[in-house]
Amino acid sequence: MFTGIIECTGTIEKLESTGSNKTFWIKSPISHELKVDQSLSHNGVCLTVEEIFSSSHRVTAIEETLRKTNLHTLQPGSEINLERCMLMNGRLDGHIVQGHVDCTASCSKKDQLDGSWEFSFEFDKQFAHLVIEKGSISINGTSLTCFNVTENSFTVAIIPYTFDHTNIKHIILGSIVNIEFDIIGKYILRKMELEK
């Protein structure tokens, strides 16, 4: 479980394909502190650390993960958001993020304002009931707040710190991002569906 507060970014050093799986070697400032079998969020996708070598670590994404996320678009040199799982003895600064991506979305608008940025994203309207005005959402693993919500789009505002310290700065029109909707909303919706 994660908070959506990105610790750092890493760089894809090497990609290997084995059958329908993809293995990623990622260089990052925290790789040397990781442990094998540890869960780590990569662009909001929870993956297991398989090997550590110096300042790099290795993870594998299976076919289903590649199909449902933007990990299949990564190439050597791509920057990726990283977050270690949360400690239960501290503050929850973002919101509860499981690392289970629900869908991807496409950037439809990017505006640079005076000191901040606004990004708009379009997603499949089958998920409309999971996005609410001023609700939490995870984009590439980053905890953000939605506004200007429609049945298939929303906007987020990005402060300079988040822009500089995540891979959001690389998002352009048409970029595909990973989306995880708020887990609390998903449980409430499930309960309502079962009570019909």
TILOLO-608602 format. One record per residue: x negated, y, z of N, C-alpha, C, CB in turn. Coordinates in steps of 0.1 Angstrom, whole numbers, plus 5000, padded with zeros to 4 digits. Atoms other than C-alpha are relative to their C-alpha. Glycine has a CB too. Layout:
N
XYZXYZXYZXYZ ...
***
This chain:
196
499249885000500050005000499150125000501050005012 500849885002498850354991500850125004499550014985 499349884997499650714997500250104988499350085011 500049925011499150864963499150125001501450054998 501049894999496351094975498749944994499850045015 501150065007493551014950498750035008499950054986 501349994993490150954967498950064991499549875006 501049955010488051004936500449944986498549955004 499850065014487850914899498849914998500250114989 501150085005485750644883499950014985500249855005 500250015015484450584848499949864996498750084996 500150145005485050274828498749994993501249984989 501350025006481650144820500049894989499049955011 500050125009482449814802501449945001498949905004 498750075001485549624790499749864994501050074991 500250135006485749254784501449944999499149915009 498750075002488749054770499849855002500650034987 500050144999489348694781501549954998499449955014 498650035003492448554765500950124999500649905011 499249885000495248804772499650095011501549965001 500449914989493448954802498950094996499549915012 501149905002491149254803499350025013500550144994 500949974988488249294828499450144998499049895002 500649865000487049644837498950015009501150105003 501049964991483749744851500150155002498549964995 499849864997484150084868498950055009501450025007 501049934991481450314882500750115007498850054991 499349894992482650534911499250035012501449965003 500649974988481450704942500349915012500350145004 499650094989483250444964499849864997501550035003 500150145004482450124945499149935010499449994986 501050074991479450044968500649985014498750085001 499450024987481750074999501149895000500650135005 498950105001484349824986499649865004500550004985 500250144996484749454995500749924990500449975014 499350095008485549164973501349965006499149874997 498650044996489349074975500750125005499949905011 499349884996490149434985500950054989499050115004 499149945009493149604969499650144998501549995006 500449875003492449924951500950054989498550004995 499149945010494750154931499150064989500950115006 500649955012493550224895501150064992499249884992 498949925007495750494879501349955005499949974984 498750044994498450374903500349854999501150084994 499850155002497950004895499249935011499749954986 500750074989497049784925499349884993500949955011 500850115006494149554913499049955011499250054988 500950064990491949324933498550014996500349855002 501549995003488149394935499549864999499350085011 500550135002486449084921498549995002500349954986 501550014999482749174921499650155002499449944988 500649874998480549464932498649994996500250065015 501450005004477249554917499550155000499749944986 500649874998475349864929501250105001499250044988 498949904999477750164922501249974991499450144997 498950045009480249964901500749895006499549974986 499250114996483049724907500849944988501050035012 499350075011484949474885501449965005499249884996 498650054998488749414883500549954987500950135005 499450065012490949224859501550035000499849855000 498549975002494449324846500549894991500250144994 499450115008496649034833500950064989500849905009 499249965012498849054802501250095004500549884992 498949934995501949174821499750145004500849935011 500549874995500049454838499650094988498849995009 500449935011498549564805501250054992499049924991 498849975008501949564788500850115006500949884998 499249904993503649774815499450135004500649935012 500749894995500950024822499250064989499149975012 500849945010498550254804498549955001499950155002 501350055000495550044813499549954987499949895011 500550055013495449894778499550114991501249934993 500549895008494650244765498650045004501050125001 501349964995491450274785498949954991499849965014 501250035008488050274767498850035009500050074986 501249964993484450294779499950155000498849934994 500049864999484050644792501350065005499750074987 498849954994487650684803499950025015501249904997 499949974985488250844837501249945006499950165002 498950064994490450664861500150045015499949844999 499849964986492050764894499949885009501450075002 500250114991491050554924500550045014498549965001 499649984986492550514959499949875007501450065001 499950124991491850254986501350005007498850005010 498750014993494750115005500050085013500349855003 499949924988496050315034499749935013501450065001 500250054986494950275070501350035008498850075006 498749984992497950235094499850085012500549875003 500349924988496250455120499850154997498849955008 500249865004496350785102501350064994498950014990 498949925006498651045086500349954986499750155000 499550045013500650955055500150144992501349924999 500049875006499751265034500850014987498650044997 499249995012501551175002501349935002499349924988 498850084997504350915001499649854998501250044990 500350145001504550535001499949964986501149925008 500350055013503050404969499649865000499050094992 500350154999502950024963498949964991501249924997 500950045010500750024933500649914990498849935006 499350085009503449844913500750104990501149915007 499549915010504050054882501349964994499050024988 498750035006507650074870500150014985501150095007 500049985014507150214836498950104996501450054995 500849895004505150454815500850124995499049964989 499349885005506050814805499050074991500550095011 500849935010504851044777500050155004500549984986 500149854997503651404783500750074988498550055002 499349925011506051634764499750155000501549975002 500349854999504851974776498950025011501250085004 501149974991501752114793499950165000498749934997 500149854999501752484805498950035010501350065004 501049954990498752654821500650135005498650024993 499549884994500052914845498950085007501149975011 501049924994498253174865499549935013500550145003 500550074988496352944889500549865002500350085012 499550144999498252614883500549964987501250005010 499550065013499652384856501449945003499049904995 498850085000503052234848500049904989501250104999 500050115010503351904830501549955000499049895004 498750075002506651764817499849864994501050094992 500150145005507151394810501449954996499349915011 498850075004509751194792499849855002500350024985 500050154997510650834802501349944996499849985016 498950075004513150574794501250035009499849844999 498949954991516550694806500749895008501150064991 499550104991517350354821499550025014499649864995 500549974986515350484851500550135005498550004999 499549874996517250804854500550015014501250054991 499550014986518850704887498950005010500949885001 501150014990515450674903499250135001499049894996 500749875000514351034897500950115005499450044986 499249904995515751314918499350135001500649965014 500649874998515151684921499350015013501150114999 500949994988512351754946499749875006500750095010 500350144995511851374950498549974997500949904993 501450045002508451204951499949904988499549935013 500350095012506951024921498549985000500550064987 501450035002503550864914499750004985499649875007 500449995013501850964882498549964999500250144993 501450055000498650764875499549985014499150094992 500450024986498650694912500050125009498749945001 500049884993498951054922501450045005499550124992 498749964994501751154946500450144996500049985016 499649875005503651444931501550025003499750024985 498649964998507051624934500750044987500250115010 499249975013509651634905500850125001500849874996 499049905001511651924894500550014986499550145005 499549995014513652024863500449864995499150074991 499750145004514951664863501249994991500349925013 498950035009517151544834500149855000499850064986 499850155000518351194825498849934995501249974992 501250075005515051124808498750085000500249954985 501249924999512551384818499950075014499950114989 500249924988511051574847498750084999499949905013 501249915001508351834854499349995014500350154997 500849994987505551844881499150124999499249875002 501049894999503352134892498749945006500650115009 501350054996499652074896499250115006499349934989 500949904994497452274920498649984995500150005016 501350015006493852344910499249885006499250135003 500850124994492452084935500449874994500350005016 499650135006494551804921499549994986501549995001 500450005014493751914885498549974999500250144995 501450025001490051914892499549865005499350115008 500550124993489851594913500749874995500250015015 499450125005492051354893499950004984501550005004 500150005015492351254856501250074994499949864995 498949925006495451474852499550104990500850075011 500549895009493151734836499849954986498650045006 500250065014492751494806501349984993499249875001 498650035006496551464800500250114989501150005010 499649915010497551624767501449964995499050014988 498750045005500851614747499949864994500450114989 500050145005501651254739499349905009499450004987 500750094991499451114767501049915007499150085010 499250104993500850794783499549995014500049874992 500450014986500850784821500849895007500350145007 499350104992501850524847500950075010499049915007 499049954991504950594867500449905010501250064992 499450084990505950444900501050095008499049945010 498949934994509350564914499949975015501349964994 500050014985509950614952500649875004500750135005 499550134996510350284969501250015009498949935009 498849984992512950424993501250014991499950125009 498949985010515150524964500449864994499750104990 499850135006514750174949500749915009498749944995 499350084990515850004981501450045002499350005013 498649954998518850224985500949964988500050165001 499350045012519850164949500449855000499250044987 499850155000519549784953501149975010498749935004 498950034990521749794985501350044994499750085013 498849965005524349994967500549914989499950144994 499650095011524349754937500649875006498849974991 499550124994524849454960501350025007498949955010 498749974993527749624978501250034991499850125009 498949985010529749674946501049895000499450024986 
***
